[in-house]
Each structure stands twice: as structure tokens, then as C-alpha cells.
């Protein structure tokens, strides 16, 4: 435990930020996983909706600085690539 007053405050701030960051990272991860699963299942309508939610969650995390904007862009690109591949397959 820190004895310095400023470090005690910094520890409190770090705890709050860590909890906030975990929320947005976990949310993005969950939506991306659901999008991957719906794309693999092959249901076009559900896959489009799940992908939109995942992209929104990634954008929000990047906007808040929790993940880097290029990291979010890369993940979105990969999701869209999979979705477009699903859409082009003959049903």
C-alpha cells in the first residue's frame, strides 16, 4: 500500500479506469464473438445485425481510447471480409 497521497489517489483512479476499460473491451469481444458465430451459422440477416453491433462496440471502444483505432479498424475489416464472403455464397 502506498504512503504517498498522490499515489493513493492514482491507485483509485487506475482502479476506476480499469473497471471501465474492462466493460468496453468485454462488450466488444462479446459482440465480435457473436458475429463470428452467426456468420459461421450462415444466417445472412442475423449475421448482418450481429456484425453491425460488433462494429459499433469496436468503434465505441476506439473512440474512448480503450483500444487503438487501427486495432478496431483491423477487426472491423476482418469481420466485414467474412460477412461479404458469406453474402456471396449461393444459398
N, CA, C and O atoms as CSV, one atom per row, in Angstrom:
chain,resi,resn,atom,element,x,y,z
A,1,UNK,N,N,0.850,-1.182,0.000
A,1,UNK,CA,C,0.000,0.000,0.000
A,1,UNK,C,C,0.896,1.246,0.000
A,1,UNK,O,O,1.884,1.335,0.730
A,2,UNK,N,N,0.516,2.177,-0.829
A,2,UNK,CA,C,1.314,3.401,-0.964
A,2,UNK,C,C,1.126,4.312,0.246
A,2,UNK,O,O,0.051,4.356,0.844
A,3,UNK,N,N,2.186,5.037,0.595
A,3,UNK,CA,C,2.112,6.016,1.672
A,3,UNK,C,C,1.939,7.433,1.141
A,3,UNK,O,O,1.525,8.331,1.874
A,4,UNK,N,N,2.257,7.628,-0.130
A,4,UNK,CA,C,2.211,8.961,-0.719
A,4,UNK,C,C,0.784,9.271,-1.160
A,4,UNK,O,O,0.130,8.464,-1.820
A,5,UNK,N,N,0.323,10.452,-0.781
A,5,UNK,CA,C,-1.069,10.825,-1.023
A,5,UNK,C,C,-1.428,10.799,-2.507
A,5,UNK,O,O,-2.493,10.308,-2.881
A,6,UNK,N,N,-0.550,11.322,-3.342
A,6,UNK,CA,C,-0.836,11.361,-4.780
A,6,UNK,C,C,-0.884,9.953,-5.371
A,6,UNK,O,O,-1.651,9.694,-6.298
A,7,UNK,N,N,-0.069,9.047,-4.839
A,7,UNK,CA,C,-0.093,7.673,-5.349
A,7,UNK,C,C,-1.347,6.942,-4.897
A,7,UNK,O,O,-1.863,6.092,-5.623
A,8,UNK,N,N,-1.840,7.258,-3.720
A,8,UNK,CA,C,-3.096,6.668,-3.249
A,8,UNK,C,C,-4.236,7.087,-4.177
A,8,UNK,O,O,-5.077,6.270,-4.551
A,9,UNK,N,N,-4.253,8.361,-4.539
A,9,UNK,CA,C,-5.274,8.857,-5.464
A,9,UNK,C,C,-5.113,8.203,-6.827
A,9,UNK,O,O,-6.099,7.794,-7.439
A,10,UNK,N,N,-3.885,8.102,-7.304
A,10,UNK,CA,C,-3.612,7.488,-8.605
A,10,UNK,C,C,-4.091,6.029,-8.626
A,10,UNK,O,O,-4.613,5.562,-9.639
A,11,UNK,N,N,-3.915,5.318,-7.523
A,11,UNK,CA,C,-4.381,3.936,-7.430
A,11,UNK,C,C,-5.902,3.857,-7.543
A,11,UNK,O,O,-6.436,2.962,-8.199
A,12,UNK,N,N,-6.601,4.804,-6.895
A,12,UNK,CA,C,-8.064,4.845,-7.005
A,12,UNK,C,C,-8.489,5.107,-8.444
A,12,UNK,O,O,-9.412,4.466,-8.946
A,13,UNK,N,N,-7.819,6.047,-9.111
A,13,UNK,CA,C,-8.151,6.371,-10.498
A,13,UNK,C,C,-7.894,5.176,-11.412
A,13,UNK,O,O,-8.695,4.870,-12.295
A,14,UNK,N,N,-6.764,4.509,-11.185
A,14,UNK,CA,C,-6.431,3.348,-12.013
A,14,UNK,C,C,-7.475,2.248,-11.882
A,14,UNK,O,O,-7.832,1.600,-12.865
A,15,UNK,N,N,-7.959,2.044,-10.667
A,15,UNK,CA,C,-8.985,1.026,-10.430
A,15,UNK,C,C,-10.266,1.357,-11.200
A,15,UNK,O,O,-10.856,0.490,-11.845
A,16,UNK,N,N,-10.688,2.625,-11.122
A,16,UNK,CA,C,-11.900,3.046,-11.840
A,16,UNK,C,C,-11.725,2.872,-13.342
A,16,UNK,O,O,-12.613,2.352,-14.017
A,17,UNK,N,N,-10.593,3.301,-13.860
A,17,UNK,CA,C,-10.347,3.207,-15.300
A,17,UNK,C,C,-10.266,1.759,-15.744
A,17,UNK,O,O,-10.756,1.406,-16.817
A,18,UNK,N,N,-9.652,0.923,-14.927
A,18,UNK,CA,C,-9.520,-0.486,-15.265
A,18,UNK,C,C,-10.902,-1.124,-15.387
A,18,UNK,O,O,-11.156,-1.883,-16.323
A,19,UNK,N,N,-11.796,-0.819,-14.441
A,19,UNK,CA,C,-13.145,-1.364,-14.493
A,19,UNK,C,C,-13.898,-0.869,-15.724
A,19,UNK,O,O,-14.582,-1.646,-16.391
A,20,UNK,N,N,-13.772,0.419,-16.024
A,20,UNK,CA,C,-14.442,0.986,-17.190
A,20,UNK,C,C,-13.908,0.357,-18.476
A,20,UNK,O,O,-14.678,0.004,-19.369
A,21,UNK,N,N,-12.601,0.220,-18.561
A,21,UNK,CA,C,-11.988,-0.370,-19.752
A,21,UNK,C,C,-12.414,-1.821,-19.929
A,21,UNK,O,O,-12.690,-2.253,-21.048
A,22,UNK,N,N,-12.470,-2.579,-18.833
A,22,UNK,CA,C,-12.873,-3.982,-18.917
A,22,UNK,C,C,-14.279,-4.087,-19.495
A,22,UNK,O,O,-14.562,-4.994,-20.278
A,23,UNK,N,N,-15.159,-3.167,-19.115
A,23,UNK,CA,C,-16.535,-3.190,-19.608
A,23,UNK,C,C,-16.567,-3.046,-21.129
A,23,UNK,O,O,-17.208,-3.842,-21.815
A,24,UNK,N,N,-15.883,-2.043,-21.653
A,24,UNK,CA,C,-15.932,-1.797,-23.089
A,24,UNK,C,C,-15.177,-2.862,-23.881
A,24,UNK,O,O,-15.609,-3.237,-24.971
A,25,UNK,N,N,-14.063,-3.350,-23.353
A,25,UNK,CA,C,-13.322,-4.404,-24.046
A,25,UNK,C,C,-14.142,-5.691,-24.068
A,25,UNK,O,O,-14.240,-6.357,-25.099
A,26,UNK,N,N,-14.727,-6.033,-22.926
A,26,UNK,CA,C,-15.539,-7.250,-22.843
A,26,UNK,C,C,-16.759,-7.180,-23.735
A,26,UNK,O,O,-17.137,-8.165,-24.369
A,27,UNK,N,N,-17.366,-6.019,-23.780
A,27,UNK,CA,C,-18.548,-5.821,-24.628
A,27,UNK,C,C,-18.189,-6.002,-26.102
A,27,UNK,O,O,-18.899,-6.681,-26.844
A,28,UNK,N,N,-17.094,-5.395,-26.510
A,28,UNK,CA,C,-16.655,-5.528,-27.907
A,28,UNK,C,C,-16.319,-6.983,-28.221
A,28,UNK,O,O,-16.694,-7.504,-29.271
A,29,UNK,N,N,-15.621,-7.622,-27.312
A,29,UNK,CA,C,-15.224,-9.015,-27.528
A,29,UNK,C,C,-16.457,-9.912,-27.660
A,29,UNK,O,O,-16.491,-10.797,-28.514
A,30,UNK,N,N,-17.466,-9.686,-26.821
A,30,UNK,CA,C,-18.685,-10.492,-26.861
A,30,UNK,C,C,-19.421,-10.314,-28.183
A,30,UNK,O,O,-19.856,-11.292,-28.790
A,31,UNK,N,N,-19.559,-9.070,-28.629
A,31,UNK,CA,C,-20.265,-8.826,-29.882
A,31,UNK,C,C,-19.513,-9.400,-31.076
A,31,UNK,O,O,-20.128,-9.920,-32.007
A,32,UNK,N,N,-18.196,-9.310,-31.054
A,32,UNK,CA,C,-17.405,-9.869,-32.155
A,32,UNK,C,C,-17.558,-11.385,-32.181
A,32,UNK,O,O,-17.685,-11.980,-33.251
A,33,UNK,N,N,-17.545,-12.000,-31.023
A,33,UNK,CA,C,-17.703,-13.454,-30.954
A,33,UNK,C,C,-19.077,-13.873,-31.482
A,33,UNK,O,O,-19.186,-14.840,-32.236
A,34,UNK,N,N,-20.126,-13.144,-31.085
A,34,UNK,CA,C,-21.473,-13.454,-31.575
A,34,UNK,C,C,-21.553,-13.279,-33.084
A,34,UNK,O,O,-22.212,-14.061,-33.768
A,35,UNK,N,N,-20.882,-12.252,-33.606
A,35,UNK,CA,C,-20.888,-12.021,-35.051
A,35,UNK,C,C,-20.196,-13.180,-35.767
A,35,UNK,O,O,-20.692,-13.663,-36.784
A,36,UNK,N,N,-19.055,-13.627,-35.242
A,36,UNK,CA,C,-18.349,-14.759,-35.846
A,36,UNK,C,C,-19.239,-16.002,-35.863
A,36,UNK,O,O,-19.296,-16.719,-36.862
A,37,UNK,N,N,-19.928,-16.250,-34.756
A,37,UNK,CA,C,-20.775,-17.441,-34.671
A,37,UNK,C,C,-21.949,-17.371,-35.637
A,37,UNK,O,O,-22.292,-18.378,-36.256
A,38,UNK,N,N,-22.572,-16.206,-35.781
A,38,UNK,CA,C,-23.710,-16.100,-36.702
A,38,UNK,C,C,-23.243,-16.181,-38.151
A,38,UNK,O,O,-23.960,-16.701,-39.006
A,39,UNK,N,N,-22.051,-15.672,-38.431
A,39,UNK,CA,C,-21.512,-15.785,-39.785
A,39,UNK,C,C,-21.231,-17.247,-40.105
A,39,UNK,O,O,-21.523,-17.709,-41.208
A,40,UNK,N,N,-20.670,-17.973,-39.152
A,40,UNK,CA,C,-20.385,-19.390,-39.368
A,40,UNK,C,C,-21.661,-20.198,-39.512
A,40,UNK,O,O,-21.693,-21.191,-40.238
A,41,UNK,N,N,-22.729,-19.770,-38.814
A,41,UNK,CA,C,-24.013,-20.467,-38.909
A,41,UNK,C,C,-24.631,-20.281,-40.293
A,41,UNK,O,O,-25.398,-21.128,-40.753
A,42,UNK,N,N,-24.298,-19.181,-40.953
A,42,UNK,CA,C,-24.755,-18.975,-42.317
A,42,UNK,C,C,-26.063,-18.221,-42.465
A,42,UNK,O,O,-26.599,-18.143,-43.571
A,43,UNK,N,N,-26.590,-17.666,-41.391
A,43,UNK,CA,C,-27.831,-16.898,-41.462
A,43,UNK,C,C,-27.493,-15.446,-41.811
A,43,UNK,O,O,-26.944,-14.715,-40.987
A,44,UNK,N,N,-27.824,-15.037,-43.029
A,44,UNK,CA,C,-27.423,-13.718,-43.523
A,44,UNK,C,C,-27.985,-12.565,-42.705
A,44,UNK,O,O,-27.246,-11.648,-42.344
A,45,UNK,N,N,-29.285,-12.596,-42.408
A,45,UNK,CA,C,-29.906,-11.469,-41.698
A,45,UNK,C,C,-29.337,-11.302,-40.302
A,45,UNK,O,O,-28.987,-10.196,-39.890
A,46,UNK,N,N,-29.246,-12.411,-39.575
A,46,UNK,CA,C,-28.687,-12.335,-38.216
A,46,UNK,C,C,-27.222,-11.926,-38.248
A,46,UNK,O,O,-26.760,-11.197,-37.371
A,47,UNK,N,N,-26.488,-12.391,-39.256
A,47,UNK,CA,C,-25.062,-12.070,-39.365
A,47,UNK,C,C,-24.866,-10.571,-39.597
A,47,UNK,O,O,-23.954,-9.968,-39.032
A,48,UNK,N,N,-25.710,-9.980,-40.417
A,48,UNK,CA,C,-25.597,-8.543,-40.686
A,48,UNK,C,C,-25.859,-7.743,-39.409
A,48,UNK,O,O,-25.121,-6.808,-39.098
A,49,UNK,N,N,-26.904,-8.107,-38.675
A,49,UNK,CA,C,-27.220,-7.397,-37.431
A,49,UNK,C,C,-26.117,-7.569,-36.387
A,49,UNK,O,O,-25.729,-6.609,-35.722
A,50,UNK,N,N,-25.618,-8.785,-36.248
A,50,UNK,CA,C,-24.559,-9.047,-35.272
A,50,UNK,C,C,-23.287,-8.301,-35.644
A,50,UNK,O,O,-22.584,-7.795,-34.769
A,51,UNK,N,N,-22.988,-8.231,-36.928
A,51,UNK,CA,C,-21.791,-7.528,-37.383
A,51,UNK,C,C,-21.921,-6.034,-37.124
A,51,UNK,O,O,-20.952,-5.392,-36.720
A,52,UNK,N,N,-23.094,-5.476,-37.348
A,52,UNK,CA,C,-23.316,-4.053,-37.055
A,52,UNK,C,C,-23.104,-3.745,-35.587
A,52,UNK,O,O,-22.488,-2.737,-35.243
A,53,UNK,N,N,-23.614,-4.611,-34.717
A,53,UNK,CA,C,-23.440,-4.406,-33.282
A,53,UNK,C,C,-21.962,-4.503,-32.896
A,53,UNK,O,O,-21.475,-3.727,-32.074
A,54,UNK,N,N,-21.262,-5.451,-33.491
A,54,UNK,CA,C,-19.839,-5.620,-33.187
A,54,UNK,C,C,-19.046,-4.404,-33.642
A,54,UNK,O,O,-18.165,-3.930,-32.925
A,55,UNK,N,N,-19.354,-3.900,-34.824
A,55,UNK,CA,C,-18.656,-2.724,-35.349
A,55,UNK,C,C,-18.920,-1.512,-34.452
A,55,UNK,O,O,-18.016,-0.720,-34.188
A,56,UNK,N,N,-20.154,-1.377,-33.993
A,56,UNK,CA,C,-20.498,-0.267,-33.103
A,56,UNK,C,C,-19.721,-0.358,-31.791
A,56,UNK,O,O,-19.211,0.646,-31.296
A,57,UNK,N,N,-19.635,-1.552,-31.237
A,57,UNK,CA,C,-18.912,-1.738,-29.976
A,57,UNK,C,C,-17.419,-1.460,-30.158
A,57,UNK,O,O,-16.789,-0.860,-29.287
A,58,UNK,N,N,-16.857,-1.890,-31.280
A,58,UNK,CA,C,-15.442,-1.633,-31.550
A,58,UNK,C,C,-15.191,-0.143,-31.729
A,58,UNK,O,O,-14.204,0.392,-31.224
A,59,UNK,N,N,-16.089,0.528,-32.452
A,59,UNK,CA,C,-15.950,1.974,-32.644
A,59,UNK,C,C,-16.003,2.719,-31.313
A,59,UNK,O,O,-15.237,3.655,-31.083
A,60,UNK,N,N,-16.905,2.298,-30.448
A,60,UNK,CA,C,-17.050,2.962,-29.162
A,60,UNK,C,C,-15.796,2.775,-28.311
A,60,UNK,O,O,-15.344,3.712,-27.654
A,61,UNK,N,N,-15.236,1.572,-28.324
A,61,UNK,CA,C,-14.013,1.315,-27.559
A,61,UNK,C,C,-12.848,2.128,-28.116
A,61,UNK,O,O,-12.025,2.638,-27.355
A,62,UNK,N,N,-12.776,2.249,-29.436
A,62,UNK,CA,C,-11.696,3.022,-30.051
A,62,UNK,C,C,-11.878,4.512,-29.782
A,62,UNK,O,O,-10.907,5.232,-29.548
A,63,UNK,N,N,-13.110,4.962,-29.817
A,63,UNK,CA,C,-13.410,6.377,-29.574
A,63,UNK,C,C,-12.993,6.793,-28.174
A,63,UNK,O,O,-12.537,7.916,-27.959
A,64,UNK,N,N,-13.151,5.880,-27.223
A,64,UNK,CA,C,-12.804,6.179,-25.839
A,64,UNK,C,C,-11.329,5.930,-25.544
A,64,UNK,O,O,-10.866,6.154,-24.425
A,65,UNK,N,N,-10.600,5.471,-26.545
A,65,UNK,CA,C,-9.169,5.265,-26.373
A,65,UNK,C,C,-8.817,3.979,-25.656
A,65,UNK,O,O,-7.684,3.810,-25.207
A,66,UNK,N,N,-9.762,3.083,-25.543
A,66,UNK,CA,C,-9.526,1.836,-24.830
A,66,UNK,C,C,-8.757,0.851,-25.704
A,66,UNK,O,O,-7.886,0.126,-25.223
A,67,UNK,N,N,-9.087,0.833,-26.989
A,67,UNK,CA,C,-8.266,0.112,-27.959
A,67,UNK,C,C,-7.832,1.120,-29.018
A,67,UNK,O,O,-8.481,2.148,-29.211
A,68,UNK,N,N,-6.756,0.825,-29.685
A,68,UNK,CA,C,-6.243,1.735,-30.704
A,68,UNK,C,C,-7.173,1.737,-31.907
A,68,UNK,O,O,-7.787,0.717,-32.223
A,69,UNK,N,N,-7.280,2.871,-32.574
A,69,UNK,CA,C,-8.210,2.985,-33.711
A,69,UNK,C,C,-7.836,2.026,-34.839
A,69,UNK,O,O,-8.718,1.516,-35.531
A,70,UNK,N,N,-6.548,1.776,-35.031
A,70,UNK,CA,C,-6.140,0.832,-36.073
A,70,UNK,C,C,-6.485,-0.605,-35.690
A,70,UNK,O,O,-6.779,-1.431,-36.555
A,71,UNK,N,N,-6.448,-0.894,-34.409
A,71,UNK,CA,C,-6.851,-2.211,-33.918
A,71,UNK,C,C,-8.334,-2.431,-34.225
A,71,UNK,O,O,-8.722,-3.494,-34.708
A,72,UNK,N,N,-9.150,-1.426,-33.944
A,72,UNK,CA,C,-10.581,-1.519,-34.225
A,72,UNK,C,C,-10.822,-1.643,-35.724
A,72,UNK,O,O,-11.666,-2.430,-36.153
A,73,UNK,N,N,-10.093,-0.881,-36.516
A,73,UNK,CA,C,-10.257,-0.921,-37.966
A,73,UNK,C,C,-9.897,-2.304,-38.517
A,73,UNK,O,O,-10.573,-2.822,-39.406
A,74,UNK,N,N,-8.837,-2.887,-37.986
A,74,UNK,CA,C,-8.413,-4.208,-38.447
A,74,UNK,C,C,-9.471,-5.255,-38.120
A,74,UNK,O,O,-9.796,-6.098,-38.956
A,75,UNK,N,N,-10.003,-5.200,-36.913
A,75,UNK,CA,C,-11.028,-6.172,-36.527
A,75,UNK,C,C,-12.302,-6.012,-37.355
A,75,UNK,O,O,-12.917,-6.996,-37.765
A,76,UNK,N,N,-12.687,-4.759,-37.594
A,76,UNK,CA,C,-13.882,-4.496,-38.402
A,76,UNK,C,C,-13.673,-4.990,-39.828
A,76,UNK,O,O,-14.579,-5.562,-40.435
A,77,UNK,N,N,-12.484,-4.769,-40.353
A,77,UNK,CA,C,-12.178,-5.201,-41.710
A,77,UNK,C,C,-12.289,-6.715,-41.840
A,77,UNK,O,O,-12.854,-7.221,-42.809
A,78,UNK,N,N,-11.760,-7.419,-40.882
A,78,UNK,CA,C,-11.815,-8.881,-40.912
A,78,UNK,C,C,-13.243,-9.392,-40.801
A,78,UNK,O,O,-13.619,-10.358,-41.464
A,79,UNK,N,N,-14.042,-8.733,-39.953
A,79,UNK,CA,C,-15.446,-9.116,-39.822
A,79,UNK,C,C,-16.194,-8.898,-41.137
A,79,UNK,O,O,-16.941,-9.765,-41.590
A,80,UNK,N,N,-15.983,-7.733,-41.738
A,80,UNK,CA,C,-16.671,-7.415,-42.990
A,80,UNK,C,C,-16.243,-8.353,-44.111
A,80,UNK,O,O,-17.054,-8.718,-44.962
A,81,UNK,N,N,-14.985,-8.739,-44.113
A,81,UNK,CA,C,-14.485,-9.667,-45.120
A,81,UNK,C,C,-15.215,-11.007,-45.005
A,81,UNK,O,O,-15.614,-11.591,-46.013
A,82,UNK,N,N,-15.385,-11.484,-43.782
A,82,UNK,CA,C,-16.103,-12.740,-43.559
A,82,UNK,C,C,-17.574,-12.608,-43.940
A,82,UNK,O,O,-18.152,-13.513,-44.542
A,83,UNK,N,N,-18.173,-11.474,-43.584
A,83,UNK,CA,C,-19.586,-11.252,-43.890
A,83,UNK,C,C,-19.803,-11.193,-45.399
A,83,UNK,O,O,-20.744,-11.791,-45.920
A,84,UNK,N,N,-18.930,-10.470,-46.098
A,84,UNK,CA,C,-19.066,-10.373,-47.550
A,84,UNK,C,C,-18.871,-11.728,-48.220
A,84,UNK,O,O,-19.530,-12.025,-49.216
A,85,UNK,N,N,-17.982,-12.545,-47.691
A,85,UNK,CA,C,-17.773,-13.885,-48.223
A,85,UNK,C,C,-19.053,-14.715,-48.046
A,85,UNK,O,O,-19.429,-15.480,-48.935
A,86,UNK,N,N,-19.722,-14.557,-46.885
A,86,UNK,CA,C,-20.978,-15.267,-46.625
A,86,UNK,C,C,-22.058,-14.804,-47.601
A,86,UNK,O,O,-22.823,-15.620,-48.115
A,87,UNK,N,N,-22.121,-13.509,-47.854
A,87,UNK,CA,C,-23.160,-12.959,-48.727
A,87,UNK,C,C,-22.985,-13.407,-50.181
A,87,UNK,O,O,-23.968,-13.527,-50.912
A,88,UNK,N,N,-21.765,-13.649,-50.599
A,88,UNK,CA,C,-21.508,-14.030,-51.994
A,88,UNK,C,C,-21.753,-15.498,-52.253
A,88,UNK,O,O,-21.938,-15.899,-53.403
A,89,UNK,N,N,-21.759,-16.301,-51.220
A,89,UNK,CA,C,-22.009,-17.728,-51.410
A,89,UNK,C,C,-23.448,-17.946,-51.856
A,89,UNK,O,O,-24.367,-17.312,-51.339
A,90,UNK,N,N,-23.638,-18.840,-52.809
A,90,UNK,CA,C,-25.017,-19.136,-53.230
A,90,UNK,C,C,-25.752,-19.881,-52.134
A,90,UNK,O,O,-25.216,-20.812,-51.532
A,91,UNK,N,N,-26.980,-19.468,-51.879
A,91,UNK,CA,C,-27.763,-20.092,-50.795
A,91,UNK,C,C,-28.387,-21.385,-51.218
A,91,UNK,O,O,-29.074,-22.027,-50.423
